[in-house]
Amino acid sequence: MTTAGNVAVALVALLHLYFLILEVFCWERPLGLRTFGLTPEFAKASRALAANQGLYNGFLAAGLLWGLSLGPAGHAIKIFFLGCVVVAGLFGGSTANRRILLVQALPGAIALVLVLVP
């Protein structure tokens, strides 16, 4: 399962890099407005908050990629950052939008299980 786990970690990292791009660079653009169901006025007013959130998603991606880059020595790092992804997804899903459970928490949980299974 090591290969499957590493592939899942890489996919979760890429997903969070995509979130970073959406929240930092596309928040007020058509892709961001459509993805998040925002009005241009709300997007403009919340731009700084979205960029901050995007930066955190970038940190999650960086941590997962760091864990992958260390090979077997990065096992604990991958577990830690996947745990962060799952907790963030659960929190976001319960406070902001239930869809976050599917797009963040579920992929993180699947990757976490694959990393934990020997």
Secondary structure, 3 states (H helix, E strand, C coil): CHHHHHHHHHHHHHHHHHHHHHHHHCCCCHHHHHHHCCCHHHHHHCHHHHHHHHHHHHHHHHHHHHHHHCHHHHHHHHHHHHHHHHHHHHHHHHHCCCHHHHHHHHHHHHHHHHHHCC
